[in-house]
Amino acid sequence: MAITKPIGIIGGVRIPFCRSNTAYSDVGNFGMSVKTLGALVERFDLHGVELGEVAFGSVIKHPSDWNLAREATLSSGLAPTTPGITIARACGTSLDAAILIGNKIATGQIDAGIAGGADTTSDVPIVYGKQLAGRILATARAKTFGEKLRAWKGFSFGELKPSFPGVAEPRTGKSMGDHCELMAREWHIARADQDQLALTSHQRAAAAYARGFFKDLVVPFRTIVQDNLLRPDSTLEKLATLKPAFDKTSGQGTLTAGNSTALTDGAAAVLLASDEWAAARGLKVQAYLTHARVAAVDFVHGEGLLMAPTIAVSRMLDEAGLTLQDFDFYEIHEAFAAQVLCTLRAWESESYCRDRLGRDKPLGSIDPAKLNVNGSSLALGHPFAATGARIVASLAKLLEEKGSGRGLISICTAGGMGVVAILERPVSKS
């Protein structure tokens, strides 16, 4: 679909991200979504304003959250005539939401919209088996006490065993961490390199907080003012003492709790608009969403589960007429330190770029000083559906601070998919 209007990013907010079963254990997706959307409405004076769309999603949600985007919108302060659509693409959910809103702006369907996501691994849906559900339904339908009793004939306590949201890929039975261990082995990613990347993420995130970078991006919630997963006092020595978190038996495991993202609760949202809408409301555009791409890999038959962004970025660069080195900032989601390092090594690999990406030469290396300059998911946390909006908001602010430039976003997801995008800020003509 051809772009007819530039897609402006006005800005974003999020609540502090918190480790699962801590500060937000009793809040749930709806409460976090309302707080975040309300904070965005407050920041940009959108009370009573009708927007073209709110695209908001979550990965782990209760059946009652089926209309999460619309319900949260109705409680956000926006005009109740603002529509909402609930979406999900695992960890790429809110980046996909931004692409959805952006495409509608680009084609003139809407003038402005909000993209975001929330996720909780504290308030998870717990499901019981069909047999128990059948008994409950039969009891509800029963008209006499005798019929109610008969519904429970033959009951055993084994029927009370609950099922929790799956952490394994249905096609392989392996968790994302298990798959990433295989990737780390294939690409010869050392444990020490993973720990170093994790430590750098924490150090950069702590420095960003110290210099006030997150002041207008992170809004306090429940007395929490800063992500509670951040460990600025960590050291390589401490990280080296942690035991493998996934491969615990072979002696080859390199992924630990220190170099893998923790289960996290949180929400984030970003406002996008056309130039005309922003100007009419006296709002400045921080950056523009100029390109995006989604790809998938055949992880069931041997490809690395989290390698799809390598393909999506390659195709997007060709569409944009850019090289991998044509960026001032790289925001590569840190699902695991090993995933980031595998991605970088693949782009440097002559054989991978030739055989898998169909390129005459490698995409090449990037300047590590430009990678996740304010920390990323290892330090800040990773509420699945919120990470994309967090990254878009942070990168747009980085580009605004710099005054011009270009940033690359790369997010891997469950199911062997990757969502990527380019944000740009042109040099001011004034």
Phi, psi and omega in degrees: 000123185289140178280127178250338178228141175298146181257102183272140173257115183276324179155170182214167176218163172208160170275160176303139176278139185228145178303144179307142178063033173239246191297329185250024187300334182248013185272305182085170184298320183297312181298318179292322180294314180298316179299315183290314178297320178298322179293323178292318176300317180295316184297321185252017174053058183252016180301124179076005181275135175270119175260163182290329183190145165242114177256113188220144182212172172209156181267311179256112182212157176283155176305331180291346179268018184300332180247040188306313185299313182292316181295318178294323177299318181295339179255008188269341187104347173293163175301138180295352176274004176279121180285161178219142178232130181264126184230169175201130166218061179047226186291348179266009189306305187279340169290319175299323177298319178295322177295318179300310179298318181299318180296323179291325176291316183299325183265005175081008178293322179223164178261332183202153178196169180242137175240143179182189179190159177221149174209143175232136169248012173266310182262076186262151176288125178254123188246139177255163187295166182295328181295315179293319178299322178297321178295317181297317179294319179296323178295319180294327182278338185299141182258342180234163179296324178297319178295323177296318179296317181297331178298338183253013178295130180082009181300140174231151182294344176296337178291346182274359180291120184274163171245139181250164177307137184291142175249001181248152174291124182303329184282338185237338184079001180262146175285168177299322178295319177300316179296320181292329174300318178296320178296316180299323179290317181297320185264006176056052179269117185285149177301318183298322179292324177295315180296322180294318179297319179296315180298317179300320179300314179295317181296318181290322178295317179297319179294323179295318175298318183296325181269003174086014182299323185271005187303316181260004178260330183248119181257135181301145178211126181055043180069359178274129183244350184212148179307130186268010174266349185293129180235077182293342181267008179292157178221163176298326180295318178294316181298326182291341181277347184286141181275156177305139184265341185240298177272094187261357188240332188281341185084000180251000183295135181237347180273126183235177175296339181276331180248019174233151180289144178275156173297130193223147172251142178168176180209153179210154179209153181220142180263128177239149183197165172284161177301319184294317180296317180297315181297321181295333180259005179072029181254145180264145175272125179281319182197174181237140172276113189250331181212153177204157181201149174234143178217167178218157179238160178269072184290338180295329183249032167116342178287153179294130185306323188255023183263359183301325178300332179298323181284314181299318179296316180302313181292321180293321178298319178297318179297323183274349183069037183238164171253167180295338182272358185274036184228147176272333181218145175235121177250095179255114182305128182268068174303314173216147176302322181297324180297316179299315183291324175297318179300312181297319181292324179295319179294336179271348186277124179295317183290318180294315181294328178283309189279325183260322183264349178069036183251151180288333180212164182298152173295329175099186183261166176241162177284115182300339178291344181260001184266122176045059190293340177248027183079169179213210194297330179298327181262321186272336184106168186216078167288114197318303185281352183266342188298318181300314179294324176301314183292317179301314181296317181292317181293321178298320178293320177302315181292324177295317178298320181289331180097340177188168176135189187216139180229145180251132176247134180222121181229125174271155181221163171300158181080007177071039180241164177217139178239127184226159181202164175237131172249141180222148172231113181289159176295132181296140179277346183279000000 
